[in-house]
């Protein structure tokens, strides 16, 4: 097995790009096209139709949506990307996007970070939050003004590393295809037992990345996982954070809080939430 073959070439075989045609989807569209180009992915471009069918508003919306997706489809043709476009009616955006992701067998769903409903969401919209919590595939959340990652990749994993290797595969693929350095980070409580085991696991992931010819190093830090991830990403100018889904505590569930949503809302860069099981056909 060659070093390159250690990174799954089909990690992001089918990418679903969900756009609403607004300025908030500009980053989503740029990243989706570039990622499909680098990874040789099939790109499915989705635009939901939210207006009441049969109304004047619905006619205008469909015309605008058709122009939007055809523009993206043409950009894909110019870059040699296999792409399809879908216009689908939906009353609820999160349900509509998740349904299409399942229908097309998406390995990766790319969405924007739009939303201003409540400071608790930290600029992450309700639909985005629901998608993150319910998606069966990996999800990449992209800020409006972002173009593409060009500096570095941060792989942030929990001390338990329950899905560490599967999540790491996603980070390895992103780093390798973009020829970027990778930082593996985990955080622990200051007096947490088993710190040596955590160090060993981080070192193993770093070694695995290096075997795939990725420039990688590892960090184990004390404190809050979100704060550490954001700080390390800024210090090392990483412009994508890759992490695993996080189980919420009883208190988080009681107050309807998801720490992962807070991370996404505060991050200056895209956050890729990798599912443990890859849906590769």
C-alpha positions as CSV (number, residue, x, y, z in Angstrom):
1,X,0.0,0.0,0.0
2,X,1.4,3.4,-1.0
3,X,1.4,6.3,1.4
4,X,-1.2,8.1,-0.6
5,X,-3.5,5.2,-0.5
6,X,-3.8,5.4,3.2
7,X,-6.2,8.4,2.7
8,X,-9.6,7.2,1.4
9,X,-10.0,8.7,-2.1
10,X,-13.8,8.3,-1.8
11,X,-14.1,10.2,1.5
12,X,-16.2,12.9,-0.1
13,X,-17.4,11.0,-3.2
14,X,-20.8,12.8,-3.3
15,X,-21.1,16.3,-2.1
16,X,-24.4,18.1,-1.6
17,X,-24.1,21.9,-1.8
18,X,-27.2,23.6,-0.3
19,X,-27.5,27.2,-1.5
20,X,-30.2,29.9,-1.2
21,X,-28.7,32.1,-3.9
22,X,-28.1,34.9,-1.4
23,X,-24.8,36.6,-0.3
24,X,-24.8,34.2,2.6
25,X,-24.3,31.3,0.3
26,X,-21.4,32.8,-1.6
27,X,-18.8,31.1,0.6
28,X,-20.7,27.8,0.4
29,X,-20.7,27.9,-3.4
30,X,-17.0,28.7,-3.7
31,X,-15.9,26.0,-1.2
32,X,-18.2,23.4,-2.7
33,X,-16.9,23.9,-6.2
34,X,-13.2,24.0,-5.1
35,X,-13.6,21.0,-2.8
36,X,-15.3,18.9,-5.6
37,X,-12.4,19.9,-7.9
38,X,-9.7,18.8,-5.5
39,X,-11.3,15.6,-4.3
40,X,-12.8,14.6,-7.7
41,X,-16.3,14.6,-6.2
42,X,-19.7,14.5,-7.8
43,X,-21.4,17.8,-6.8
44,X,-25.2,18.0,-6.3
45,X,-26.4,21.6,-6.1
46,X,-29.6,22.0,-4.2
47,X,-31.9,25.1,-4.0
48,X,-35.0,24.8,-2.0
49,X,-38.2,26.6,-3.0
50,X,-39.9,28.0,0.0
51,X,-42.7,30.1,-1.5
52,X,-46.3,28.8,-1.5
53,X,-46.8,26.9,-4.8
54,X,-49.0,28.6,-7.4
55,X,-48.4,32.1,-6.2
56,X,-46.6,34.9,-7.9
57,X,-43.9,34.7,-5.3
58,X,-43.3,31.1,-6.2
59,X,-43.0,31.9,-9.9
60,X,-40.4,34.6,-9.2
61,X,-38.5,32.3,-6.8
62,X,-38.3,29.4,-9.2
63,X,-37.0,31.7,-12.0
64,X,-34.3,33.1,-9.6
65,X,-33.5,29.6,-8.3
66,X,-33.1,28.2,-11.9
67,X,-30.6,31.0,-12.8
68,X,-28.7,30.4,-9.5
69,X,-28.2,26.7,-9.9
70,X,-27.5,26.9,-13.7
71,X,-24.8,29.4,-13.0
72,X,-23.1,27.0,-10.5
73,X,-23.7,24.1,-12.9
74,X,-21.9,26.1,-15.7
75,X,-18.9,26.8,-13.3
76,X,-18.7,23.1,-12.6
77,X,-18.7,22.3,-16.4
78,X,-15.8,24.7,-16.9
79,X,-13.8,23.0,-14.1
80,X,-14.7,19.4,-15.3
81,X,-16.8,18.6,-12.3
82,X,-19.6,16.1,-12.6
83,X,-22.6,18.0,-11.3
84,X,-26.4,17.9,-11.1
85,X,-28.8,20.5,-9.9
86,X,-32.0,20.1,-8.0
87,X,-34.9,22.5,-7.2
88,X,-37.1,21.1,-4.4
89,X,-40.1,22.6,-2.7
90,X,-39.9,22.6,1.1
91,X,-41.7,24.1,4.1
92,X,-38.9,23.5,6.5
93,X,-35.3,24.1,5.2
94,X,-33.5,21.7,7.6
95,X,-35.9,18.9,6.8
96,X,-35.7,19.6,3.1
97,X,-31.9,19.6,3.0
98,X,-31.6,16.4,5.2
99,X,-34.1,14.6,3.0
100,X,-32.2,15.3,-0.2
101,X,-28.9,14.4,1.5
102,X,-30.3,11.0,2.3
103,X,-31.9,10.6,-1.2
104,X,-28.7,11.3,-3.1
105,X,-26.5,9.3,-0.7
106,X,-24.3,12.4,0.2
107,X,-21.0,11.8,2.0
108,X,-20.7,15.5,2.7
109,X,-23.2,18.3,3.1
110,X,-22.0,21.8,2.7
111,X,-24.2,24.6,4.2
112,X,-23.8,28.2,5.3
113,X,-23.8,29.8,8.7
114,X,-26.7,32.1,8.3
115,X,-28.9,33.2,11.2
116,X,-29.4,35.9,13.8
117,X,-32.2,34.4,16.0
118,X,-30.9,34.7,19.5
119,X,-27.4,35.2,20.8
120,X,-27.3,31.6,22.0
121,X,-26.9,30.6,18.4
122,X,-23.8,32.9,17.9
123,X,-24.9,33.7,14.3
124,X,-25.7,30.0,13.5
125,X,-29.2,29.8,12.1
126,X,-31.8,27.5,13.5
127,X,-31.8,25.4,10.3
128,X,-28.0,25.0,10.4
129,X,-28.2,23.9,14.0
130,X,-30.9,21.3,13.3
131,X,-28.9,19.9,10.3
132,X,-25.7,19.6,12.5
133,X,-27.7,17.7,15.1
134,X,-29.6,15.4,12.8
135,X,-27.4,14.8,9.7
136,X,-26.4,11.2,8.9
137,X,-23.5,12.3,6.8
138,X,-20.6,14.7,7.5
139,X,-21.4,18.4,7.5
140,X,-19.2,21.4,6.5
141,X,-20.4,24.8,7.7
142,X,-18.9,27.7,5.8
143,X,-18.9,31.4,6.7
144,X,-20.3,33.9,4.2
145,X,-17.0,35.6,3.2
146,X,-14.8,32.5,3.2
147,X,-13.0,31.4,0.0
148,X,-11.0,28.2,0.7
149,X,-8.5,26.8,3.1
150,X,-4.9,27.6,2.2
151,X,-2.9,27.7,5.5
152,X,-3.6,24.7,7.7
153,X,-6.0,22.1,9.1
154,X,-6.9,21.6,12.7
155,X,-8.2,18.2,13.8
156,X,-9.9,18.6,17.2
157,X,-10.8,15.4,18.9
158,X,-12.2,14.5,22.3
159,X,-10.0,12.8,24.9
160,X,-12.1,9.6,24.5
161,X,-11.4,9.5,20.7
162,X,-14.3,7.2,20.3
163,X,-14.4,7.9,16.6
164,X,-11.0,9.4,16.4
165,X,-9.7,7.5,13.4
166,X,-12.8,7.9,11.2
167,X,-12.8,11.6,12.0
168,X,-9.0,11.8,11.4
169,X,-9.5,10.3,8.0
170,X,-11.5,13.3,7.0
171,X,-8.9,15.7,8.2
172,X,-6.2,13.7,6.5
173,X,-8.0,13.8,3.2
174,X,-8.6,17.6,3.5
175,X,-4.9,18.2,4.4
176,X,-3.5,15.9,1.8
177,X,-5.6,17.2,-1.1
178,X,-4.9,20.8,-0.3
179,X,-1.2,20.1,0.6
180,X,-1.5,21.7,4.0
181,X,0.0,21.1,7.4
182,X,-2.2,19.4,10.1
183,X,-2.4,20.0,13.8
184,X,-4.0,17.2,16.0
185,X,-5.5,18.7,19.1
186,X,-7.2,17.3,22.2
187,X,-8.1,18.9,25.5
188,X,-8.3,17.3,29.0
189,X,-9.2,18.4,32.5
190,X,-6.2,19.6,34.4
191,X,-6.1,16.6,36.7
192,X,-7.6,14.1,34.4
193,X,-6.2,10.6,34.8
194,X,-5.0,8.7,31.7
195,X,-3.3,11.7,30.2
196,X,-0.4,9.5,29.0
197,X,-2.9,7.4,27.1
198,X,-4.3,10.5,25.5
199,X,-0.8,11.6,24.5
200,X,-0.2,8.2,23.0
201,X,-3.3,8.4,20.9
202,X,-2.6,11.9,19.6
203,X,1.0,10.7,18.8
204,X,-0.4,7.7,16.9
205,X,-2.7,10.0,14.8
206,X,0.2,12.3,14.0
207,X,2.3,9.3,13.0
208,X,-0.5,8.0,10.8
209,X,-0.8,11.4,9.1
210,X,3.0,11.5,8.5
211,X,2.8,8.0,6.9
212,X,0.3,9.6,4.4
213,X,3.0,12.3,3.8
214,X,1.2,15.0,5.7
215,X,3.2,17.5,7.7
216,X,1.6,17.0,11.1
217,X,2.1,17.6,14.8
218,X,0.0,17.2,18.0
219,X,-1.1,19.1,21.0
220,X,-2.7,18.1,24.3
221,X,-4.0,21.1,26.2
222,X,-5.9,21.8,29.4
223,X,-9.3,23.6,29.5
224,X,-12.4,24.0,27.4
225,X,-12.4,22.2,24.1
226,X,-14.0,25.0,22.2
227,X,-11.7,27.7,23.6
228,X,-8.7,25.6,22.9
229,X,-9.7,24.8,19.3
230,X,-10.4,28.5,18.5
231,X,-7.2,29.7,20.1
232,X,-5.0,27.1,18.4
233,X,-6.7,27.7,15.0
234,X,-5.9,31.4,15.3
235,X,-2.3,30.9,16.6
236,X,-1.5,28.4,13.8
237,X,-3.5,30.3,11.1
238,X,-5.5,27.1,10.5
239,X,-8.4,27.9,8.2
240,X,-10.5,24.8,8.7
241,X,-11.4,22.9,11.9
242,X,-12.3,19.2,11.6
243,X,-14.1,17.7,14.6
244,X,-16.4,14.9,15.6
245,X,-20.0,15.1,16.8
246,X,-20.2,15.7,20.5
247,X,-22.6,14.1,23.0
248,X,-24.4,16.7,25.0
249,X,-24.6,16.6,28.8
250,X,-27.8,16.4,30.7
251,X,-27.5,20.1,31.5
252,X,-26.9,21.0,27.8
253,X,-30.0,19.0,26.9
254,X,-32.1,20.7,29.6
255,X,-31.2,24.1,28.4
256,X,-31.1,23.1,24.7
257,X,-27.5,24.0,24.3
258,X,-25.1,22.4,21.9
259,X,-21.4,23.2,22.5
260,X,-20.6,22.2,18.9
261,X,-23.0,24.9,17.6
262,X,-21.1,27.5,19.8
263,X,-17.8,26.4,18.2
264,X,-19.2,26.8,14.7
265,X,-20.7,30.2,15.5
266,X,-17.5,31.6,17.0
267,X,-15.0,30.1,14.5
268,X,-13.4,32.4,11.9
269,X,-13.2,29.6,9.4
270,X,-15.3,26.6,8.2
271,X,-16.0,23.7,10.6
272,X,-16.2,20.2,9.2
273,X,-18.2,17.8,11.5
274,X,-17.2,14.3,10.5
275,X,-19.5,11.4,11.2
276,X,-17.9,8.3,12.5
277,X,-19.3,6.0,9.9
278,X,-18.5,6.9,6.3
279,X,-21.2,6.4,3.8
280,X,-19.0,5.3,0.9
281,X,-20.8,3.3,-1.8
